[in-house]
């Protein structure tokens, strides 16, 4: 770990300023973060990542395909990571219970730089839950990369929940490479931090590969979010879907980029991207930039983005049933979020998310 890596210059984003942000000095992360309820099947290898472990995964470290939230952020993780996992699943292995990774930042561990590498051989299946949170009233810094490699007929499900306090910053880059009939599914929950950058890029490299990304975000106060979701379809009959639901309040700001890219050779492939944003106040800023790119005939692609205030008819109906205006707005937001939250395979985490959403909306 190079202590001088904090000298890497953070770029200034076009729509969300990073002028006052600096990479921190990085020390060892000492908290336990792997949470396992059951013993893993024979042949499955789950380790805290070290230089030795990372070296054994050299063939999977294709940096040319990883831009993430920015090359400077990716470079910083590669040089200065202090936590993370390597997970290897051999052929025909299935892990029934989710693997949970609890990354908690506190006074002793304010800076989390996690490097995660997940490799699933053919016909294997796994679900992982990443929960990023802060303890105490600290100003934490999170910057991470998760690399996913799904071989033929494998299924990888990843849930990422970011709920840092509102004086911390979080930047998270994710990339997946999917082979024939493989499947990678993402759930992203962005609830916290002062500045939040999240990037998910999935390459559907072979025939009948599939990826689904579902996300929610909640912006309040002066929170700034930069979200980029991309699916690159290369194989025939591949499927890529992006669905995002968000709420903005107060003076919060959000930039959303959704990209579907049909490459030559992706015949008979299908993709869709949708974003639905509820604007609770006139003082918020919402940028939505959907893109649909195509180099192939005989494909099906759809994109849609909508942003607006809560429908007056819905609000009137709920209030006519005895609910207050605040309670009615909360119910409408929960109806938008719940189909995604309900898919998270942890009741404890679902309750935490629902309680946090309730708290923010009732204090609005």
C-alpha positions in Angstrom: 0.0 0.0 0.0 1.5 3.3 -1.1 1.0 6.0 1.4 1.7 8.6 -1.3 -1.3 7.6 -3.4 -3.4 10.4 -1.9 -1.5 12.7 -4.2 -3.6 11.4 -7.1 -5.7 14.4 -8.3 -9.5 14.1 -8.1 -11.1 15.4 -11.3 -13.8 18.0 -11.3 -17.1 16.6 -12.5 -19.1 18.6 -15.0 -22.4 18.8 -13.1 -21.4 18.0 -9.5 -18.4 19.9 -8.2 -15.6 17.9 -6.4 -13.4 21.0 -5.9 -12.9 20.6 -2.2 -12.5 16.8 -2.2 -9.1 15.1 -1.6 -8.1 11.4 -1.5 -7.3 10.6 2.2 -4.3 8.9 3.8 -5.1 5.2 3.9 -4.5 3.0 6.9 -5.4 -0.6 7.5 -9.1 -1.3 7.9 -9.4 -3.3 11.1 -13.1 -4.1 11.5 -14.5 -7.5 10.7 -16.7 -7.3 7.6 -17.5 -10.8 6.4 -20.7 -12.1 7.9 -21.4 -15.8 7.3 -24.2 -17.8 8.9 -23.3 -21.2 7.3 -20.2 -23.0 6.1 -19.5 -22.6 2.4 -19.7 -25.5 0.1 -16.5 -27.5 -0.7 -14.4 -25.8 -3.3 -15.7 -22.3 -2.7 -13.0 -19.9 -1.8 -13.8 -16.7 0.1 -10.9 -14.6 1.4 -10.1 -11.1 2.5 -8.2 -9.7 -0.4 -4.5 -9.2 -0.1 -1.7 -8.7 -2.6 -1.2 -12.4 -2.7 -4.9 -13.1 -3.3 -5.1 -10.3 -5.9 -2.1 -11.8 -7.7 -3.8 -15.1 -8.1 -6.7 -13.3 -9.9 -4.4 -11.4 -12.3 -6.2 -12.9 -15.4 -9.4 -11.2 -14.3 -8.0 -7.7 -13.7 -8.8 -6.1 -17.1 -8.3 -2.5 -16.1 -8.8 -1.3 -19.7 -12.6 -1.9 -19.4 -13.1 -0.2 -16.1 -13.7 3.5 -16.0 -16.1 3.4 -13.1 -16.9 6.7 -11.5 -13.6 8.0 -12.9 -10.2 6.7 -13.7 -8.6 8.5 -10.8 -10.9 6.8 -8.4 -10.2 3.3 -9.9 -6.5 3.9 -9.9 -6.7 4.9 -6.2 -8.4 1.7 -5.3 -6.0 -0.5 -7.2 -3.0 1.1 -5.4 -4.4 1.8 -2.0 -7.1 -0.7 -1.1 -7.4 -1.7 2.6 -10.3 -4.2 2.5 -12.4 -6.3 0.2 -12.9 -9.9 -0.8 -12.0 -12.4 -3.4 -14.7 -15.0 -4.1 -14.3 -18.0 -6.3 -17.1 -20.5 -7.1 -16.1 -23.8 -8.9 -18.4 -25.4 -11.4 -21.9 -26.5 -10.3 -21.6 -24.9 -6.9 -24.6 -23.1 -5.4 -24.6 -21.0 -2.2 -28.2 -20.9 -0.9 -27.7 -18.2 1.8 -26.6 -14.7 0.9 -23.0 -13.8 1.7 -23.2 -10.5 3.7 -20.4 -7.9 3.8 -20.9 -5.2 6.5 -18.5 -2.3 6.0 -18.9 0.0 8.9 -16.8 3.2 9.1 -16.0 4.7 12.5 -13.5 6.9 14.3 -10.8 4.2 14.2 -11.6 3.2 10.6 -12.8 6.4 8.8 -11.5 5.5 5.3 -12.7 2.4 3.4 -11.1 1.5 0.1 -12.5 -1.9 -0.9 -11.4 -4.1 -3.8 -13.7 -7.0 -4.6 -13.3 -9.8 -7.2 -16.0 -12.3 -7.8 -15.6 -15.3 -10.2 -18.3 -17.8 -10.8 -17.6 -20.8 -13.0 -20.3 -22.5 -15.1 -23.5 -23.5 -13.5 -22.7 -21.8 -10.2 -24.9 -19.4 -8.2 -24.4 -16.8 -5.4 -26.0 -13.8 -3.8 -23.9 -11.1 -2.1 -25.1 -8.2 0.1 -22.8 -5.2 0.6 -23.9 -2.8 3.3 -21.9 0.5 3.7 -22.6 2.5 6.8 -21.1 4.9 9.3 -20.9 4.7 13.1 -20.5 7.8 15.2 -20.7 11.3 13.7 -17.5 11.0 11.6 -16.6 12.3 8.2 -16.0 9.0 6.4 -14.6 8.3 2.9 -15.5 5.3 0.8 -14.1 4.4 -2.6 -14.4 0.9 -4.0 -14.4 -1.4 -7.0 -16.3 -4.6 -7.5 -15.3 -6.8 -10.5 -17.7 -9.7 -11.4 -17.0 -12.5 -13.8 -20.0 -14.8 -14.6 -19.2 -17.9 -16.7 -21.7 -19.9 -18.7 -25.0 -20.6 -17.0 -23.9 -19.0 -13.8 -26.0 -16.5 -11.8 -24.6 -13.8 -9.6 -26.9 -11.5 -7.6 -25.4 -8.4 -5.9 -27.1 -6.0 -3.5 -25.4 -2.8 -2.6 -26.7 -0.5 0.1 -25.0 2.9 0.7 -26.2 4.6 3.8 -23.4 6.8 5.1 -24.1 9.8 7.1 -24.6 13.2 5.4 -21.1 14.5 6.0 -19.3 11.5 4.4 -18.5 10.8 0.7 -18.9 7.6 -1.2 -17.7 6.5 -4.7 -18.4 3.0 -5.9 -17.4 1.4 -9.3 -18.9 -1.9 -10.4 -18.2 -3.9 -13.6 -19.5 -7.3 -14.7 -18.5 -9.6 -17.6 -21.1 -12.2 -18.5 -20.7 -15.2 -20.7 -23.3 -17.3 -22.5 -26.5 -17.9 -20.7 -24.9 -16.3 -17.6 -26.8 -13.7 -15.5 -25.8 -10.8 -13.3 -28.4 -8.9 -11.3 -27.8 -5.8 -9.4 -29.8 -4.0 -6.7 -28.5 -0.5 -5.8 -29.8 1.5 -2.8 -28.4 5.1 -2.5 -29.6 6.7 0.7 -26.6 8.5 2.2 -23.4 10.6 2.0 -22.9 14.2 1.0 -21.5 13.4 -2.4 -22.3 10.0 -3.9 -21.0 8.6 -7.1 -22.0 5.1 -8.3 -21.2 3.4 -11.6 -22.5 0.0 -12.8 -21.3 -1.3 -16.2 -22.2 -4.8 -17.4 -20.8 -6.5 -20.6 -23.1 -9.1 -22.0 -20.4 -10.8 -24.0 -22.0 -14.0 -25.3 -25.3 -15.4 -26.5 -28.3 -15.3 -24.2 -26.4 -13.5 -21.4 -28.6 -11.3 -19.2 -28.3 -8.4 -16.7 -31.0 -6.6 -14.7 -30.2 -3.5 -12.6 -32.8 -2.1 -10.2 -32.1 0.9 -8.1 -33.6 3.5 -5.7 -32.1 6.8 -4.5 -33.3 9.4 -2.0 -31.8 12.9 -2.0 -32.5 15.4 0.8 -30.7 18.3 2.3 -27.7 19.3 0.1 -27.0 15.8 -1.0 -25.4 15.4 -4.5 -25.6 12.2 -6.5 -24.0 11.1 -9.7 -25.3 7.8 -11.0 -24.2 6.0 -14.2 -25.7 2.7 -15.3 -24.6 1.0 -18.5 -25.3 -2.3 -20.3 -23.2 -3.2 -23.3 -24.9 -6.0 -25.3 -22.6 -8.1 -27.6 -24.1 -11.6 -27.7 -27.2 -12.7 -29.7 -30.4 -12.9 -27.7 -28.9 -11.1 -24.8 -31.1 -9.1 -22.4 -30.3 -5.9 -20.5 -32.7 -4.0 -18.3 -32.2 -0.9 -16.1 -35.0 0.4 -13.8 -34.5 3.3 -11.4 -36.8 5.0 -8.9 -35.8 8.2 -7.1 -37.0 11.0 -4.8 -35.4 14.4 -4.5 -36.1 16.9 -1.7 -34.8 20.2 -0.3 -31.7 21.4 -2.3 -30.5 18.0 -3.4 -29.1 17.4 -6.8 -28.9 14.3 -9.0 -27.3 13.4 -12.3 -28.5 10.1 -13.9 -26.9 8.6 -17.0 -28.5 5.4 -18.4 -26.8 3.7 -21.3 -27.8 0.8 -23.5 -25.3 0.0 -26.2 -26.1 -2.7 -28.8 -22.8 -3.8 -30.4 -22.5 -5.5 -33.8 -23.3 -9.2 -33.4 -26.1 -8.6 -30.8 -28.9 -9.7 -33.1 -32.3 -10.4 -31.5 -31.2 -8.8 -28.2 -33.5 -6.7 -26.0 -32.8 -3.8 -23.7 -34.7 -1.2 -21.7 -33.9 1.6 -19.4 -36.4 3.6 -17.3 -36.0 6.2 -14.6 -38.8 7.7 -12.5 -38.1 10.6 -10.3 -40.4 12.3 -7.8 -39.6 15.9 -7.2 -40.8 16.9 -3.7 -39.5 20.5 -3.9 -39.0 23.1 -6.6 -35.5 23.7 -5.3 -34.0 20.4 -6.3 -31.9 19.8 -9.5 -32.5 16.7 -11.6 -30.4 15.8 -14.7 -31.5 12.7 -16.6 -29.4 11.7 -19.6 -30.6 8.4 -21.2 -28.7 7.1 -24.2 -29.5 4.3 -26.7 -26.7 3.3 -29.0 -27.0 0.7 -31.8 -24.6 -0.9 -34.3 -26.8 -3.9 -35.1 -30.1 -4.6 -36.9 -32.9 -6.7 -35.4 -32.6 -5.5 -31.8 -35.2 -4.1 -29.5 -34.4 -1.1 -27.3 -36.5 1.2 -25.1 -35.7 4.1 -22.9 -37.8 6.5 -20.8 -37.3 9.1 -18.1 -39.9 11.0 -16.2 -39.6 13.6 -13.4 -42.4 15.5 -11.7 -44.2 16.3 -8.6 -46.6 13.9 -6.9 -49.8 13.5 -8.7 -52.5 15.8 -7.2 -55.3 13.3 -7.8 -53.3 10.6 -5.9 -52.6 13.0 -3.1 -56.3 14.1 -2.9 -57.5 10.5 -2.8 -55.2 9.5 0.1 -56.0 12.7 2.1 -59.7 12.2 1.6 -59.2 8.8 3.4 -58.0 10.6 6.5 -54.2 10.7 5.9 -52.3 13.9 6.4 -50.4 15.4 3.4 -47.1 14.3 4.7 -48.4 10.7 5.4 -49.9 10.6 1.9 -46.7 11.7 0.2 -44.8 9.1 2.2 -47.2 6.3 1.2 -46.7 7.3 -2.5 -42.9 7.2 -2.2 -43.0 3.9 -0.4 -45.2 2.4 -3.2 -42.5 3.4 -5.7 -39.6 2.0 -3.7 -41.1 -1.2 -2.2 -41.0 -3.5 -5.3 -37.2 -3.1 -5.3 -36.6 -3.0 -1.5 -38.7 -6.2 -1.1 -36.3 -8.1 -3.3 -33.4 -7.7 -0.8 -32.9 -11.1 0.8 -32.4 -9.8 4.3 -35.3 -8.7 6.5 -33.0 -6.9 8.9 -31.7 -4.7 6.0 -35.1 -4.2 4.5 -36.3 -2.9 7.8 -33.3 -0.6 8.2 -33.9 0.9 4.7 -37.7 1.3 5.2 -37.1 3.0 8.6 -34.5 5.3 7.1 -36.8 6.3 4.2 -39.7 6.8 6.7 -37.6 9.0 8.9 -36.4 11.2 6.0 -39.8 11.7 4.5 -41.6 12.4 7.8 -38.9 15.0 8.6 -39.3 16.7 5.2 
